[in-house]
Amino acid sequence: MIENKNLSSIIIDDTVYEAQLTKKYLERKKYVPLDPNKIYDAIPGVVHEIVARPGQSIKKGERLVVLEAMKMMNNIISPRNGKVKEIFVKEGDMVTKGTALLEIE
């Protein structure tokens, strides 16, 4: 077998494969997990109303932010009990999918 220094080992379903990785693959943006304490926007839209305030205690299912998207008002609710640590947006801001709206501690 001829040894090639450009090959990399990849394990898929407990099988080791030798493959030549492309430059695009090697320079890709690495995955960074989302912070579980932050609430992220699921759809692009405009922040219509911020109901929660910094320091406010909140309960699971409580409305935090109202987001206007596609002419509909969407309530962003709390996934758990906690306290609002910081709010990253203000009313009237246009946000894209994945934007951090606020942080719960």
C-alpha distances in whole Angstrom, upper triangle without the diagonal:
4,6,9,13,14,13,15,15,18,20,22,24,22,19,16,15,13,15,16,20,22,25,28,26,25,29,31,34,33,35,38,40,43,46,48,51,51,53,51,52,50,52,53,57,60,61,64,66,64,66,65,66,64,65,66,65,64,63,60,61,63,63,62,61,63,60,61,59,59,63,63,63,60,61,58,59,58,55,57,60,60,61,61,59,59,59,57,59,62,64,64,60,58,54,51,49,47,50,51,55,56,55,56,57
4,6,10,12,11,14,15,18,21,23,25,24,20,17,15,12,14,14,18,20,22,25,24,23,27,29,32,31,34,37,39,43,45,47,51,50,52,50,51,50,51,52,56,58,60,63,64,63,65,64,65,63,64,65,65,63,63,60,61,63,63,61,60,62,59,60,58,58,62,62,62,60,60,58,58,58,55,57,60,59,61,60,58,58,58,55,57,61,63,62,58,56,53,50,48,46,49,50,54,55,54,56,56
4,7,9,9,11,13,16,19,21,24,22,19,16,14,11,12,12,16,18,20,23,22,21,24,26,29,29,31,34,36,40,42,44,48,48,49,47,49,47,49,50,53,56,57,61,62,61,62,61,62,60,61,62,62,60,60,57,58,60,60,58,58,59,57,58,56,57,60,60,60,58,58,55,56,55,52,54,57,56,58,57,55,55,55,53,54,58,60,60,56,54,51,47,45,44,46,47,51,52,51,53,53
4,5,6,9,12,15,18,20,24,22,19,16,13,10,10,9,12,15,16,20,19,17,21,23,26,26,28,31,34,37,40,42,45,45,47,44,46,45,46,47,50,53,54,58,59,58,60,58,59,57,59,60,59,58,58,55,56,58,58,56,55,56,54,55,53,54,57,57,58,55,55,53,54,53,50,52,55,54,56,54,53,52,52,50,51,55,57,56,53,50,47,44,42,41,43,45,48,49,49,50,51
4,6,8,11,14,18,21,24,23,20,16,14,11,11,9,11,14,15,18,17,15,18,21,24,23,26,29,32,35,38,40,43,43,44,42,44,43,44,45,48,51,52,56,57,55,58,56,57,55,56,57,57,56,56,53,54,56,56,54,53,54,52,53,51,52,56,56,56,53,54,51,52,51,48,50,53,52,53,52,50,49,50,47,49,52,55,54,50,48,45,42,41,39,41,42,46,47,46,48,48
4,7,10,13,17,19,23,22,19,16,13,10,8,6,8,10,11,15,13,12,15,18,21,21,24,27,29,33,36,38,41,41,42,40,41,40,41,42,45,48,49,53,54,53,55,54,54,53,54,55,55,54,54,51,52,54,53,51,50,52,49,50,48,49,53,52,53,50,51,48,49,48,46,48,51,50,51,50,48,47,47,45,46,50,52,51,47,45,42,39,38,36,38,40,43,45,44,46,46
4,7,10,13,16,19,18,16,12,10,6,5,5,7,10,12,15,13,12,16,18,21,20,23,26,28,32,34,37,40,39,41,39,40,39,40,41,45,47,49,52,53,52,54,53,54,52,53,54,54,52,52,50,50,52,52,50,49,51,48,49,47,48,52,51,52,49,50,47,48,47,45,46,49,49,50,49,47,47,47,44,46,50,52,51,47,45,42,39,37,35,38,39,43,44,43,45,45
4,6,10,13,16,16,13,10,8,6,5,6,7,11,13,15,12,11,15,16,19,18,20,23,25,29,31,33,36,36,38,36,37,36,38,39,43,45,46,50,51,49,51,50,51,49,50,51,51,49,49,46,47,49,49,47,47,48,46,47,45,46,50,49,49,46,47,44,45,44,41,43,46,45,47,46,44,44,44,42,43,47,49,49,45,43,40,37,35,33,35,36,40,41,40,42,42
4,7,10,13,12,10,6,6,5,6,9,10,13,16,17,14,13,17,18,20,18,20,23,24,28,31,32,36,36,37,36,37,36,38,39,43,46,46,50,51,49,51,49,50,49,50,51,50,48,48,45,46,48,48,46,46,48,46,47,45,46,50,49,49,46,46,43,44,43,40,41,44,44,46,45,44,44,44,42,44,48,50,49,46,44,40,37,35,33,36,36,40,41,40,41,41
4,6,10,10,8,6,5,6,7,10,10,13,16,16,13,13,17,16,18,17,17,21,22,26,28,30,33,33,34,33,34,33,35,36,40,43,44,47,48,47,48,47,48,46,47,48,47,45,45,42,43,45,45,44,43,45,43,44,42,43,47,46,46,43,43,40,41,40,37,38,42,42,43,43,42,41,42,40,42,45,47,47,43,41,38,35,32,30,33,34,37,38,37,38,39
4,7,6,5,4,6,9,10,13,13,17,19,20,16,16,20,19,20,18,18,21,22,25,28,29,33,33,34,33,34,33,35,37,41,43,44,47,48,47,48,46,48,46,47,47,46,44,43,40,41,44,44,43,43,45,43,44,42,43,47,46,46,42,43,40,40,39,36,37,40,41,43,42,41,41,42,40,42,46,48,48,44,42,38,35,32,31,34,34,37,38,37,38,38
4,5,5,7,8,11,12,15,15,18,21,20,17,18,21,20,21,19,18,21,22,25,28,29,32,33,33,32,33,31,33,35,39,42,43,46,47,46,47,45,47,46,47,47,45,43,42,39,40,42,43,42,42,43,41,43,40,41,45,44,44,41,41,38,38,37,34,36,39,40,42,42,41,41,41,40,42,45,47,47,43,41,38,34,31,30,33,34,37,38,37,37,38
4,6,8,10,14,15,19,19,22,24,24,20,22,25,23,24,22,21,23,23,26,29,29,33,33,34,33,34,32,34,37,40,43,44,47,48,46,47,46,48,46,47,47,45,43,42,39,39,42,43,42,42,44,42,44,41,42,46,44,44,41,41,38,38,37,34,36,39,40,42,42,42,42,43,41,43,46,48,48,45,43,39,36,33,31,34,35,38,39,37,38,38
4,7,10,13,15,19,19,22,25,25,22,22,25,24,25,23,22,25,24,28,30,31,34,35,36,35,37,35,37,40,43,46,47,50,50,49,49,48,49,48,49,49,47,45,44,41,42,44,45,44,45,46,45,47,44,46,49,47,47,44,44,41,41,40,36,37,41,41,44,44,43,44,44,43,45,49,50,51,47,45,42,39,35,33,37,37,40,41,39,39,39
4,6,10,13,16,17,21,24,24,20,21,25,24,26,23,23,26,26,30,32,33,37,37,38,37,38,36,39,41,44,48,48,51,52,51,52,50,52,51,51,51,50,48,47,44,44,47,48,47,47,48,46,48,46,47,50,49,49,46,46,43,43,42,39,40,44,44,47,46,46,46,46,45,47,50,52,52,49,46,43,40,36,35,38,39,42,43,41,42,42
4,7,10,13,14,18,21,22,18,19,22,22,24,22,22,25,26,30,32,33,37,38,39,37,39,37,39,41,45,48,48,52,52,51,52,51,52,51,51,52,51,49,48,45,46,48,49,47,48,49,47,49,46,47,51,50,50,47,47,44,44,43,40,41,45,45,47,47,46,46,46,45,46,50,52,52,48,46,43,39,37,35,38,39,42,43,41,42,42
4,6,10,12,15,18,19,16,17,21,20,23,21,22,25,27,30,33,34,38,38,39,37,38,37,38,40,44,47,48,51,52,51,52,51,53,51,52,53,52,50,49,46,47,49,49,48,48,49,47,48,45,46,50,49,50,46,47,44,45,44,41,43,46,46,48,48,47,46,46,45,46,50,52,51,48,45,42,39,36,34,37,38,42,43,42,43,44
4,7,9,13,16,18,15,15,19,20,22,21,23,26,28,31,34,36,39,39,40,38,40,38,40,41,45,48,49,52,53,52,54,52,54,52,53,54,53,51,51,48,49,51,51,49,49,50,48,49,47,47,51,50,51,48,49,46,47,46,43,45,48,48,50,49,48,47,47,45,47,50,52,52,48,46,42,39,37,35,38,39,43,44,43,44,45
4,6,9,13,14,12,12,16,17,20,19,21,25,27,30,33,35,38,38,39,36,37,36,37,38,42,45,46,50,51,50,52,51,52,51,52,53,52,50,50,47,48,50,49,48,47,48,46,47,44,45,49,48,49,46,47,44,45,44,42,44,47,47,49,47,46,46,45,43,44,48,50,49,46,43,40,36,34,33,36,37,41,42,42,43,44
4,7,10,12,10,10,14,15,19,19,21,24,27,30,33,35,39,38,39,36,37,36,37,38,41,44,46,49,51,50,52,51,52,50,52,53,53,51,51,48,48,50,50,48,47,48,45,46,44,44,48,48,49,46,47,44,46,45,43,45,48,48,49,48,46,45,45,42,44,47,49,48,45,42,39,36,34,33,35,37,40,42,42,44,44
4,7,8,6,7,10,11,15,15,17,21,24,27,30,32,35,34,35,33,34,33,34,34,38,41,42,46,47,46,48,47,48,47,48,49,49,48,47,45,45,47,46,44,43,44,42,43,40,41,45,45,45,43,44,41,42,42,40,42,45,44,45,44,43,42,41,39,40,43,45,44,41,38,35,32,30,29,32,33,37,38,38,40,41
4,5,5,6,9,10,14,15,18,21,24,27,30,33,35,34,35,32,33,32,32,33,36,39,41,44,46,45,47,47,48,46,48,49,49,48,48,45,45,47,46,44,43,43,41,41,39,39,43,43,44,42,43,40,42,42,40,42,45,45,46,44,42,41,40,38,39,42,44,43,39,36,34,30,29,28,30,32,36,38,38,40,41
4,5,5,6,9,12,14,17,20,23,26,29,32,35,33,34,31,32,31,32,32,35,38,39,43,45,44,46,45,46,45,47,48,48,47,47,45,45,46,45,43,42,42,40,40,38,39,43,43,43,41,42,40,42,41,40,42,45,44,45,43,41,39,39,36,37,40,42,41,37,35,32,29,28,27,29,31,35,36,37,39,40
4,6,5,6,10,12,15,18,21,24,27,30,32,31,31,28,29,28,28,28,32,34,36,39,41,41,43,42,43,42,44,45,46,44,44,42,42,43,42,40,38,39,36,37,34,35,39,39,40,38,39,36,38,38,37,39,42,42,42,40,39,37,36,33,34,37,39,38,34,31,29,26,25,24,26,28,32,34,34,37,38
4,6,5,9,10,13,16,19,22,25,28,30,29,30,27,28,27,28,28,32,35,36,39,41,40,42,41,42,41,43,44,44,42,43,40,40,42,41,39,38,38,36,37,34,35,39,39,39,37,38,35,37,37,35,37,40,40,40,39,37,36,35,33,34,37,39,38,34,32,29,26,24,23,25,27,31,33,33,35,36
4,6,9,10,13,16,19,22,25,28,30,29,31,28,29,29,30,30,34,36,37,41,42,41,43,42,43,41,43,44,44,43,43,41,41,43,42,40,39,40,37,39,36,38,41,41,41,39,40,37,38,38,36,38,40,40,40,39,37,36,36,33,34,38,40,39,35,33,30,27,26,24,26,28,32,33,33,35,36
4,7,9,12,15,18,21,24,27,29,28,29,26,27,27,28,28,31,33,35,38,40,39,41,40,40,39,41,42,43,41,42,40,40,41,40,38,37,38,35,36,34,36,39,39,39,37,38,35,37,36,35,37,39,39,39,37,35,33,33,30,31,35,37,36,32,30,28,25,24,22,24,25,29,31,31,33,35
4,6,9,12,15,18,21,24,26,25,26,23,24,24,24,24,28,30,32,35,37,36,38,37,38,36,38,40,40,38,39,37,37,38,37,35,33,34,32,33,31,32,36,36,36,33,34,31,33,33,31,34,36,36,36,34,33,31,31,28,29,32,34,34,30,28,25,22,20,19,21,23,26,28,28,31,32
4,7,9,12,14,17,20,23,21,22,20,21,21,22,22,25,28,28,32,33,32,35,33,34,33,35,36,36,35,35,33,34,35,33,31,30,31,29,30,29,30,34,33,33,31,31,28,30,30,28,30,33,32,32,30,29,27,27,24,25,29,31,31,27,25,22,19,18,16,18,19,23,24,24,27,28
4,6,10,13,15,18,21,20,21,19,21,21,23,23,27,29,29,33,34,32,34,33,33,32,34,35,35,33,34,32,32,34,33,31,30,32,29,31,30,32,35,34,34,31,31,28,29,28,27,28,31,30,31,29,28,27,27,24,26,30,32,32,28,26,23,20,19,16,18,19,23,24,23,25,26
4,6,9,13,15,18,17,18,16,18,18,20,21,25,27,27,31,31,30,32,30,31,30,31,32,32,30,31,28,29,30,30,28,27,29,27,29,27,30,33,32,31,28,28,25,26,25,23,25,28,27,28,27,25,25,25,22,24,28,30,30,27,25,21,19,17,14,16,17,20,21,21,23,24
4,6,9,12,15,14,16,14,17,17,20,21,24,26,25,29,29,27,29,27,28,26,28,29,29,27,28,26,27,28,27,25,25,27,25,28,27,29,32,31,30,27,26,23,24,22,21,22,25,24,25,23,22,21,21,19,22,25,28,28,25,24,20,18,16,13,14,14,18,18,17,19,20
4,7,9,12,12,13,12,15,16,19,20,23,25,24,28,28,26,27,25,26,24,26,26,26,24,24,22,23,25,25,23,23,25,24,27,26,28,31,29,28,25,24,21,21,19,17,19,21,21,22,21,20,20,20,19,21,25,27,28,25,24,20,18,15,12,14,13,16,17,15,17,18
4,6,9,8,9,9,12,13,16,18,20,22,21,24,24,22,23,21,22,21,22,23,22,21,21,19,20,21,21,19,19,21,20,23,23,26,28,26,25,22,21,17,17,16,14,16,19,18,19,18,17,16,17,15,18,21,24,25,21,21,17,15,13,9,11,10,13,13,12,13,15
4,5,6,8,9,13,15,18,19,21,22,21,24,23,21,22,19,20,18,19,20,19,18,19,18,19,20,20,17,18,21,21,24,24,27,29,27,25,22,21,17,17,15,13,14,16,15,16,15,13,14,14,14,17,20,23,24,22,21,18,17,15,12,12,9,12,11,9,10,11
4,6,8,10,13,14,18,20,22,23,21,24,23,20,20,18,19,18,18,18,17,16,16,14,16,17,18,16,17,20,20,24,24,27,29,27,24,21,19,15,14,12,10,11,13,12,14,13,13,14,15,15,18,21,23,25,23,23,19,19,16,13,14,11,13,11,9,9,10
4,7,10,13,15,19,20,22,22,20,22,21,18,18,15,16,14,14,15,14,13,14,13,15,15,16,14,16,19,19,23,24,27,29,26,24,21,18,14,13,11,10,10,11,10,10,10,9,11,12,13,16,19,21,24,21,22,19,19,17,14,14,10,11,9,6,5,6
4,6,10,12,16,17,18,18,16,19,18,15,16,14,14,13,15,15,15,14,15,14,15,15,15,12,13,16,16,20,20,24,26,23,21,18,16,12,12,10,10,11,13,11,12,10,9,9,10,10,12,16,18,20,18,18,15,15,14,11,10,6,7,6,4,6,9
4,7,9,12,14,15,16,14,16,15,13,14,12,14,14,15,15,15,13,14,13,13,13,12,9,10,13,13,16,17,21,22,20,17,14,12,9,9,8,9,11,13,12,12,10,11,11,10,10,11,14,16,18,16,16,13,13,12,9,9,6,6,5,6,8,11
4,6,9,11,12,14,12,15,15,14,15,15,16,16,19,18,19,17,17,16,15,15,14,12,11,13,12,15,15,18,20,18,16,13,13,9,11,11,11,14,16,16,16,14,14,13,11,10,11,14,16,17,14,14,10,10,8,5,5,4,6,7,9,11,15
4,6,7,9,10,10,13,14,13,15,15,17,18,21,20,21,18,19,17,16,16,14,12,10,11,9,11,11,14,16,15,13,11,11,8,11,12,13,16,19,19,19,16,17,15,13,11,11,13,14,14,12,11,8,7,5,5,5,6,7,10,12,14,18
4,7,9,12,12,15,16,16,18,18,21,22,24,23,23,20,20,18,16,17,15,14,12,12,10,12,10,13,16,14,13,10,11,9,12,13,13,17,20,21,21,19,20,19,16,15,15,17,17,17,15,13,10,8,5,6,8,10,10,13,15,17,20
4,6,10,11,14,16,16,18,19,22,23,26,25,25,23,23,21,19,19,16,15,13,12,9,10,7,10,13,12,12,9,12,11,14,16,17,20,23,24,24,21,23,21,18,16,15,16,16,15,13,11,8,7,5,8,9,12,12,15,18,20,23
4,7,10,12,15,16,19,20,22,23,26,26,27,24,25,23,21,21,18,17,14,12,9,9,7,9,12,12,12,11,13,13,16,18,20,23,25,25,25,22,23,21,17,15,13,15,14,13,11,8,6,4,5,8,9,12,12,16,19,21,25
4,7,9,12,14,16,18,20,22,25,25,26,24,25,23,21,20,17,15,12,10,6,5,4,7,9,10,10,9,12,12,16,19,20,23,26,25,25,22,23,20,17,15,12,13,11,10,8,6,6,7,8,11,10,13,12,16,19,22,25
4,6,9,11,14,16,18,20,24,23,25,23,24,23,21,20,16,14,11,9,6,5,7,10,10,10,10,10,12,12,16,19,21,24,25,25,24,21,22,19,15,14,10,10,8,6,6,4,6,9,11,13,11,13,12,15,19,21,25
4,6,7,11,13,14,17,20,19,21,19,21,21,19,17,13,11,7,6,5,6,9,12,12,12,10,10,10,10,14,16,19,21,22,22,20,17,18,16,12,11,8,7,5,5,5,6,7,11,12,14,11,12,9,12,16,18,22
4,7,10,13,15,18,21,19,21,20,21,21,19,17,13,11,8,5,5,6,9,12,11,10,8,9,10,11,14,17,20,22,23,23,21,18,20,18,14,14,11,9,6,6,8,9,11,14,16,17,15,15,12,15,18,20,24
4,6,9,11,14,17,16,18,16,18,19,17,14,10,9,6,5,7,9,12,16,14,13,10,10,9,10,13,15,18,20,21,20,18,16,18,16,12,13,10,8,6,8,10,12,13,16,17,18,16,15,12,13,16,18,21
4,6,8,11,14,12,15,13,16,17,15,12,9,6,5,6,9,12,15,18,17,16,12,12,10,10,11,13,16,18,18,17,15,12,14,12,9,11,9,7,6,10,11,13,13,16,17,17,15,13,10,10,13,14,18
4,7,10,12,10,12,11,13,14,13,10,7,5,5,7,11,14,17,20,19,17,13,13,10,10,10,11,15,16,15,15,13,11,14,13,11,13,12,11,10,13,15,17,17,19,20,20,17,16,12,11,14,14,17
4,7,9,7,9,8,11,13,12,9,8,5,7,10,13,16,19,23,22,20,16,15,12,11,10,10,14,14,13,12,10,7,10,10,8,12,12,11,12,15,16,18,17,20,20,19,17,14,11,9,11,11,13
4,6,6,9,10,13,15,16,12,11,9,10,13,16,19,22,26,25,23,19,18,15,14,14,13,16,16,14,12,9,7,9,8,8,11,12,11,12,16,16,19,19,22,22,21,18,15,12,10,11,11,13
4,6,9,10,14,16,17,15,14,11,13,16,18,22,24,28,28,26,22,21,18,16,15,14,17,16,14,11,8,5,6,6,7,10,12,12,15,18,18,21,20,22,23,21,18,15,12,9,9,9,11
4,7,9,13,16,17,15,15,13,15,19,21,25,27,31,31,29,25,23,20,18,17,14,17,15,13,10,6,5,6,8,10,14,16,16,18,22,22,24,23,25,26,23,21,17,15,12,11,9,10
4,6,10,13,14,12,12,10,13,17,20,23,26,29,29,26,23,21,18,16,14,12,15,13,11,9,6,5,8,10,11,15,16,16,18,21,22,24,23,25,25,23,21,18,15,12,11,10,11
4,7,10,12,10,12,11,15,18,21,24,27,30,30,27,24,21,18,16,13,11,13,11,8,6,4,6,10,12,14,17,19,19,20,24,24,26,25,27,26,24,22,19,17,13,12,9,10
4,7,9,7,9,9,12,15,18,22,24,28,27,24,21,18,15,13,10,7,10,8,6,5,6,7,11,13,14,17,18,19,20,23,23,25,23,25,24,22,21,18,15,12,12,9,10
4,6,6,9,10,14,17,19,23,25,28,28,24,21,18,15,13,9,7,8,6,4,7,9,10,14,16,17,20,21,22,22,25,25,26,25,26,24,23,22,19,17,15,14,11,12
4,6,9,10,14,16,18,22,23,26,26,23,20,17,13,11,8,5,5,4,5,8,11,12,15,17,17,20,21,22,23,25,25,26,23,24,22,21,21,18,17,15,14,11,13
4,6,9,12,13,16,19,20,23,23,19,17,14,10,9,5,5,6,7,8,11,13,14,17,18,18,20,20,21,21,24,23,24,22,23,21,20,20,18,16,15,15,13,16
4,6,10,12,15,18,20,23,22,19,16,13,9,9,5,5,8,9,9,11,12,12,15,16,16,18,18,19,18,21,21,23,21,22,21,20,20,18,15,14,14,12,15
4,6,8,11,14,16,19,19,16,12,10,6,6,4,6,10,11,12,13,13,12,16,16,14,16,15,16,15,18,18,19,18,20,19,18,17,16,13,12,14,13,16
4,7,10,13,16,19,19,16,13,11,7,6,5,6,10,12,12,12,11,9,12,12,10,12,12,12,12,15,15,17,15,17,17,16,15,13,9,9,11,11,14
4,6,10,13,16,16,13,10,8,6,5,7,9,13,15,15,15,14,12,14,13,10,11,10,10,9,12,12,13,12,15,15,15,13,12,8,9,12,13,17
4,7,10,13,12,10,6,6,5,6,9,12,15,17,19,19,18,16,18,16,13,14,12,11,9,11,12,12,12,14,15,16,14,14,11,13,16,17,20
4,6,10,10,8,6,5,6,7,11,14,16,19,21,21,20,18,20,18,14,14,11,11,9,10,10,9,9,11,12,13,12,13,10,13,16,18,22
4,7,6,6,5,6,9,11,14,17,20,23,24,25,24,21,23,21,17,17,14,13,11,10,10,9,10,12,13,15,14,16,14,17,20,22,26
4,5,5,7,7,11,12,16,19,21,24,26,27,26,24,25,23,20,18,16,16,14,12,12,10,10,10,11,14,14,16,15,18,22,23,27
4,5,8,10,13,15,19,22,24,27,29,30,30,27,29,27,23,22,19,19,17,15,15,13,13,13,13,17,17,20,19,22,25,27,31
4,7,10,13,16,19,23,24,28,30,30,30,28,30,27,24,23,20,19,16,14,15,14,15,16,16,20,19,22,20,23,26,28,32
4,6,10,13,16,19,21,25,26,27,27,25,28,26,22,22,19,19,16,15,16,14,15,16,16,19,19,20,18,21,24,25,29
4,7,10,13,16,19,22,23,24,24,22,24,23,19,19,17,16,13,13,14,14,14,16,16,18,17,18,16,18,21,22,26
4,6,9,13,15,18,20,21,22,19,22,21,18,18,16,16,14,14,15,14,13,14,13,15,15,16,14,16,19,20,23
4,6,10,12,15,17,18,18,16,19,18,16,17,15,15,14,15,16,16,14,16,15,16,15,15,12,14,16,17,20
4,7,9,12,14,15,15,14,16,15,13,14,13,14,14,15,15,15,13,14,13,13,13,12,9,11,13,13,17
4,6,9,11,12,13,12,15,15,14,16,15,17,16,19,18,19,17,18,16,15,15,14,11,11,12,12,15
4,5,7,9,10,10,13,14,13,15,16,18,18,21,20,21,18,19,17,16,16,13,12,10,10,9,12
4,7,9,12,12,15,16,16,18,19,21,21,24,23,23,20,20,18,16,16,14,13,12,12,10,12
4,6,10,11,14,16,16,19,20,22,23,26,25,25,23,23,21,19,19,16,15,13,12,9,10
4,7,10,12,15,16,19,21,22,23,27,26,27,25,26,24,22,21,18,17,14,12,9,9
4,7,9,12,14,17,19,21,22,25,25,26,24,25,24,21,20,17,15,12,10,6,6
4,6,9,11,15,17,18,20,24,23,25,23,25,24,21,20,16,14,11,9,5,5
4,6,8,11,13,15,17,20,19,21,20,21,21,19,17,13,11,7,6,5,6
4,7,10,13,15,18,21,19,22,20,22,21,19,16,13,11,8,5,5,6
4,6,9,11,15,18,16,18,17,19,19,17,14,10,9,6,5,7,9
4,6,8,11,14,12,15,13,16,17,15,12,9,6,4,6,9,12
4,7,11,13,10,12,11,13,14,13,9,7,5,5,8,12,14
4,7,9,7,9,8,12,13,13,9,8,6,7,11,14,17
4,6,6,9,10,14,16,16,12,12,9,10,14,16,20
4,6,9,11,14,17,17,14,14,11,13,16,19,22
4,6,9,13,16,17,14,15,13,15,19,22,25
4,6,10,13,14,11,12,10,13,17,20,23
4,7,10,12,10,12,11,15,18,21,25
4,7,8,6,9,9,13,16,19,22
4,6,6,9,10,14,17,20,24
4,6,9,11,14,16,19,22
4,6,9,12,14,16,19
4,6,9,12,15,18
4,6,8,11,14
4,7,10,14
4,7,10
4,7
4
